[in-house]
Amino acid sequence: MNGLRRFTKPLLLALSALALPAAALAAAADFTSLLRGDGGQRASLQQRMGVHAVPGVAVAIIENHQLVLARGYGALGADLDQPVTAHTVFSAGSVSKMANAALLLRLVDAGELSLDGDVNATLRSWQVPPSRYTASTPVSLRTLLAHTAGFNVHGFADFQPDERLPSTLQILTGQSPAKNAALRIRFVPGSAMDYSGGGTTVTQALVEDLTGLDYPQAAQRHLFAVLGMGRSSFVNPLPAAHGNIARAHDSRGRPTALPRGWQSMPEMAASGLWTSANDMALLLIALMQSAAGDSAFLQPGTAIEMMTRQPNSWHGLGPRVNRSERAWIFHHGGANDSEGLPEQFTWPRRHLRSSPVRRASQVIVGAPGKTPNAAGGLLRCCPVEFWRPSACCGVAALGHRMTMPFGAAPTSRRVGLATRRA
């Protein structure tokens, strides 16, 4: 932890004058009083939701490893009266990769998985195909989590209620009813970065082959039950009996994926998580506590490695790691793209402020809006004061037809920015 202190001290000396008092954040009865519009003016959350046709949002705020606010705004859908709560589940899109990484790293800490060994030694249902690229450098879990394994298949299309779902093996081999191409290696693992949901699906097979459980059961046992994430699930399609489910909307803000009202994502590790603001806060707390040595969820070294840029990548072991104007942050983005909208976008960095001395975080979950950048429009109203430089901060925005940044604790040390794409 000495390196952590050396990194943060000058940062706090330079920025401490801009900090918002902790009591002001913890005692804020009205979260919307802190919001800003696109031009910097004060704007209520309801106003911002109206601008972007977002039916509902849930917010959770963490202060000093404690959940101090969890609240819902709006409705489950544009045509529904049921209110969003802190326990409403939304489709998390590629934010699923954060939960998947946490699950895998717990298995690494338990000695059941190797971070740097050849994944083919554990895979049984499918094998990484032989390739000139892997002849001397096999694919490892580290390269899969850092998106440097060399796989194709960036992302996946959602499945509508009337569509058959592929198995994990069918996804990996690109066989119907899968909608993607077969996985193949395109460069030497570890030599470059190319974001791959396909590579993440290899880790889905890895979990299933190792544990002998289907992926949702393994996540329930090794992740959700451990953290008390009682509303979270990787089951797809999510059964209606789960209850309190945010509905899907198209690019014009109209209900879609009917008659059920939500899509399915069989590529579960990559994009199949259903979760709530409250549950995401529990995961954030566990990760931040682990990095600080205050939780047994992950070993401190593992958590710090998770939040550190890996060679030739801008990702850590799962999250993306970036230098904002004030600090290192880790985060993740994602989207549901069944309507063909972009899976990712770049959001304003001002929303993510972090230093490792004090620990705060915000989780935002939103029902879909009328544009792919609806989440960005909501996040842009978050004030600079909210992201206190004396706090460990982050953002998650989840939901159909929305782009979804995720953030949490910062990296513990400076890491190189050398990254090249294949």
Secondary structure in CASP SS format (residue, H / E / C, confidence):
PFRMAT SS
TARGET T0000
AUTHOR 0000-0000-0000
METHOD secondary structure of the structure
MODEL  1
M C 1.00
N H 1.00
G H 1.00
L H 1.00
R H 1.00
R H 1.00
F H 1.00
T H 1.00
K H 1.00
P H 1.00
L H 1.00
L H 1.00
L H 1.00
A H 1.00
L H 1.00
S H 1.00
A H 1.00
L H 1.00
A C 1.00
L C 1.00
P C 1.00
A H 1.00
A H 1.00
A H 1.00
L H 1.00
A H 1.00
A C 1.00
A C 1.00
A C 1.00
D C 1.00
F H 1.00
T H 1.00
S H 1.00
L H 1.00
L C 1.00
R E 1.00
G C 1.00
D C 1.00
G C 1.00
G C 1.00
Q C 1.00
R E 1.00
A C 1.00
S C 1.00
L H 1.00
Q H 1.00
Q H 1.00
R H 1.00
M H 1.00
G H 1.00
V H 1.00
H C 1.00
A C 1.00
V C 1.00
P C 1.00
G E 1.00
V E 1.00
A E 1.00
V E 1.00
A E 1.00
I E 1.00
I E 1.00
E E 1.00
N C 1.00
H C 1.00
Q E 1.00
L E 1.00
V E 1.00
L E 1.00
A E 1.00
R E 1.00
G E 1.00
Y E 1.00
G E 1.00
A E 1.00
L C 1.00
G C 1.00
A C 1.00
D C 1.00
L C 1.00
D C 1.00
Q C 1.00
P E 1.00
V C 1.00
T C 1.00
A C 1.00
H C 1.00
T C 1.00
V E 1.00
F E 1.00
S E 1.00
A C 1.00
G H 1.00
S H 1.00
V H 1.00
S H 1.00
K H 1.00
M H 1.00
A H 1.00
N H 1.00
A H 1.00
A H 1.00
L H 1.00
L H 1.00
L H 1.00
R H 1.00
L H 1.00
V H 1.00
D H 1.00
A C 1.00
G C 1.00
E C 1.00
L C 1.00
S C 1.00
L C 1.00
D C 1.00
G C 1.00
D E 1.00
V H 1.00
N H 1.00
A H 1.00
T C 1.00
L C 1.00
R C 1.00
S C 1.00
W C 1.00
Q C 1.00
V C 1.00
P C 1.00
P C 1.00
S C 1.00
R C 1.00
Y C 1.00
T C 1.00
A C 1.00
S C 1.00
T C 1.00
P C 1.00
V C 1.00
S E 1.00
L H 1.00
R H 1.00
T H 1.00
L H 1.00
L H 1.00
A C 1.00
H C 1.00
T C 1.00
A C 1.00
G C 1.00
F E 1.00
N C 1.00
V C 1.00
H C 1.00
G C 1.00
F C 1.00
A C 1.00
D C 1.00
F E 1.00
Q C 1.00
P C 1.00
D C 1.00
E C 1.00
R C 1.00
L C 1.00
P C 1.00
S C 1.00
T H 1.00
L H 1.00
Q H 1.00
I H 1.00
L H 1.00
T H 1.00
G C 1.00
Q C 1.00
S C 1.00
P C 1.00
A C 1.00
K C 1.00
N C 1.00
A C 1.00
A C 1.00
L C 1.00
R C 1.00
I E 1.00
R C 1.00
F C 1.00
V C 1.00
P C 1.00
G C 1.00
S C 1.00
A C 1.00
M E 1.00
D C 1.00
Y C 1.00
S C 1.00
G H 1.00
G H 1.00
G H 1.00
T H 1.00
T H 1.00
V H 1.00
T H 1.00
Q H 1.00
A H 1.00
L H 1.00
V H 1.00
E H 1.00
D H 1.00
L H 1.00
T H 1.00
G C 1.00
L C 1.00
D C 1.00
Y H 1.00
P H 1.00
Q H 1.00
A H 1.00
A H 1.00
Q H 1.00
R H 1.00
H H 1.00
L H 1.00
F H 1.00
A H 1.00
V H 1.00
L H 1.00
G C 1.00
M C 1.00
G C 1.00
R C 1.00
S C 1.00
S E 1.00
F C 1.00
V C 1.00
N C 1.00
P C 1.00
L C 1.00
P C 1.00
A H 1.00
A H 1.00
H H 1.00
G C 1.00
N C 1.00
I E 1.00
A C 1.00
R C 1.00
A C 1.00
H E 1.00
D C 1.00
S C 1.00
R C 1.00
G C 1.00
R C 1.00
P E 1.00
T C 1.00
A C 1.00
L C 1.00
P C 1.00
R C 1.00
G C 1.00
W C 1.00
Q C 1.00
S E 1.00
M C 1.00
P C 1.00
E C 1.00
M H 1.00
A H 1.00
A H 1.00
S H 1.00
G C 1.00
L C 1.00
W E 1.00
T E 1.00
S C 1.00
A H 1.00
N H 1.00
D H 1.00
M H 1.00
A H 1.00
L H 1.00
L H 1.00
L H 1.00
I H 1.00
A H 1.00
L H 1.00
M H 1.00
Q H 1.00
S H 1.00
A H 1.00
A C 1.00
G C 1.00
D C 1.00
S C 1.00
A C 1.00
F C 1.00
L C 1.00
Q C 1.00
P H 1.00
G H 1.00
T H 1.00
A H 1.00
I H 1.00
E H 1.00
M H 1.00
M C 1.00
T C 1.00
R C 1.00
Q C 1.00
P C 1.00
N C 1.00
S C 1.00
W C 1.00
H E 1.00
G C 1.00
L C 1.00
G C 1.00
P C 1.00
R E 1.00
V E 1.00
N E 1.00
R E 1.00
S C 1.00
E C 1.00
R C 1.00
A C 1.00
W E 1.00
I E 1.00
F E 1.00
H E 1.00
H E 1.00
G C 1.00
G C 1.00
A E 1.00
N C 1.00
D C 1.00
S C 1.00
E C 1.00
G C 1.00
L C 1.00
P C 1.00
E C 1.00
Q C 1.00
F C 1.00
T C 1.00
W C 1.00
P C 1.00
R H 1.00
R H 1.00
H H 1.00
L C 1.00
R C 1.00
S E 1.00
S C 1.00
P C 1.00
V C 1.00
R E 1.00
R E 1.00
A E 1.00
S E 1.00
Q E 1.00
V E 1.00
I E 1.00
V E 1.00
G E 1.00
A C 1.00
P C 1.00
G C 1.00
K C 1.00
T C 1.00
P C 1.00
N C 1.00
A H 1.00
A H 1.00
G H 1.00
G H 1.00
L H 1.00
L H 1.00
R C 1.00
C C 1.00
C C 1.00
P C 1.00
V C 1.00
E C 1.00
F C 1.00
W C 1.00
R C 1.00
P C 1.00
S C 1.00
A E 1.00
C E 1.00
C C 1.00
G C 1.00
V C 1.00
A C 1.00
A C 1.00
L C 1.00
G C 1.00
H C 1.00
R C 1.00
M C 1.00
T E 1.00
M C 1.00
P C 1.00
F E 1.00
G E 1.00
A C 1.00
A C 1.00
P C 1.00
T C 1.00
S C 1.00
R C 1.00
R C 1.00
V C 1.00
G C 1.00
L C 1.00
A C 1.00
T C 1.00
R C 1.00
R E 1.00
A C 1.00
END
